[in-house]
Amino acid sequence: MADTKKIHFDSKCVHSGIGEYEFGPVVPPIYQTSTFKFENTKHGGALFAGDQKGHIYTRMSNPTVEAMENSIAELEGGHKALGCASGMSAINTTFSALLEAGDHVICSKSVYGPTSTLLRTIFSKFGVETTFVETAYIEQIEDAIKPNTKIIYVETPGNPTLCITDLAAVSKLAKSINAKVVVDNTFMSPALQRPFEFGVDVVVHSMTKFLNGHADVVAGIIVVKDEETYKKFRSTLNQLGGVIDPFNSFLVHRGLKTLAIRMEKHNQNSQVIAEYLEKHPKIKWVRYPGLKSHPHYEFGLKQHKGHGGMITFEVKGGFNSGETLMNSVKLCQLAVSLGGVETLVQHPASMTHLTMGKEARKSAGITDGLVRLSVGIENVNDILTDFDQALAKIEIKEEVEEM
Ligand SMILES: *Cc1c(COP(=O)(O)O)cnc(C)c1O
């Protein structure tokens, strides 16, 4: 077997995490079993005591799950990883492992909705207080620091503003106050951004998105830097129970093999589409880290190896125009989630954030015409043709006062 520590990232995607198995398969078999036989009581005892390596029960560990975990730990440049049932399970397990009553968290304002809700509704019940700030501005984090601040939680680029946070600066600040930095790296994946290189402590992902990449699995992962943290997190995950199963691990591990090549295509297609939208007369604004008009464009170049597959933009003419676009696309599909091989569009004002009400949407920065696009790996000309015909259906009357 090749020493995967010494090969390039795209080769690691193909080879990392794969061990030796009976009959010599080139991919890890699916060990679809809940429990593992002991040779005798002495063997069982040794496994429980940790004196001997092996598997006991699939909530605790499983070879198919471990293969996928080892692969992602290597791709992120971490020590070990913990496969979880969903991205939210990974985030919940991380908070549960690191926090206790009386602690304080600083969290990015533009963060995945349920992450903010988890902190505001569940962890607040157990005495954890959270301050939400725009982490792209380090002064806002500094101003929010309290003596009991234990975690600075960052999503970069943030959803849906695609604001970019300086991970090295946040890590330095966190070290000075003895807090941990947790980064949700879902939008970039380790192919484009490796937070540990900037001093971050814990990386979490929704593997549902780019890591698996095929819109057929819900899963999450936590990556840590040292054995002590790993043991603490493993024990927390084992008690909370939100583990990934062997079959989903197999699918994610298969998806990882094409991560580098998929991300390259997501980057290429997104750049072309973002530039096309920016020039289009019916588009009001476009936000993409690869556009010079992005407020953190220059800085992003230092932190990312590519600008990713997520674009947000606004159609002129508000709600009706957004709705017309959504209902007119044919190749692009109208669905939430992101990071798959297929292009997905969603219109928060008429879909995910409809029940939130106009006022609440306004304060969250979700305008009526805002569209979120997850660019797939189709031929870019087919995506452009689809946008051309859909945008042609929009009739812009008077530019109405929007919100
Ligand atoms: C989807 C998502 C999550 C939650 O992941 P699930 O797998 O749906 O639980 C967390 N963070 C980000 C940035 C996401 O896009």
The ligand as an SDF file (V2000), in Angstrom:
LIG
                    3D

 15 15  0  0  0  0  0  0  0  0999 V2000
  -26.5350   21.2860    5.6750 C   0  0  0  0  0  0  0  0  0  0  0  0
  -25.6290   21.9930    6.6020 C   0  0  0  0  0  0  0  0  0  0  0  0
  -25.5220   21.6300    7.9490 C   0  0  0  0  0  0  0  0  0  0  0  0
  -26.3840   20.5400    8.5620 C   0  0  0  0  0  0  0  0  0  0  0  0
  -26.1060   19.3020    8.0240 O   0  0  0  0  0  0  0  0  0  0  0  0
  -27.1670   18.0800    7.9760 P   0  0  0  0  0  0  0  0  0  0  0  0
  -26.3670   17.0010    7.3610 O   0  0  0  0  0  0  0  0  0  0  0  0
  -28.3340   18.5350    7.1710 O   0  0  0  0  0  0  0  0  0  0  0  0
  -27.5590   17.8010    9.3870 O   0  0  0  0  0  0  0  0  0  0  0  0
  -24.6180   22.3010    8.7330 C   0  0  0  0  0  0  0  0  0  0  0  0
  -23.8480   23.2970    8.2330 N   0  0  0  0  0  0  0  0  0  0  0  0
  -23.9340   23.7000    6.9420 C   0  0  0  0  0  0  0  0  0  0  0  0
  -23.0690   24.8060    6.4540 C   0  0  0  0  0  0  0  0  0  0  0  0
  -24.8220   23.0600    6.0780 C   0  0  0  0  0  0  0  0  0  0  0  0
  -24.9000   23.4600    4.8070 O   0  0  0  0  0  0  0  0  0  0  0  0
  1  2  1  0
  2  3  1  0
  2 14  2  0
  3  4  1  0
  3 10  2  0
  4  5  1  0
  5  6  1  0
  6  7  2  0
  6  8  1  0
  6  9  1  0
 10 11  1  0
 11 12  2  0
 12 13  1  0
 12 14  1  0
 14 15  1  0
M  END
$$$$
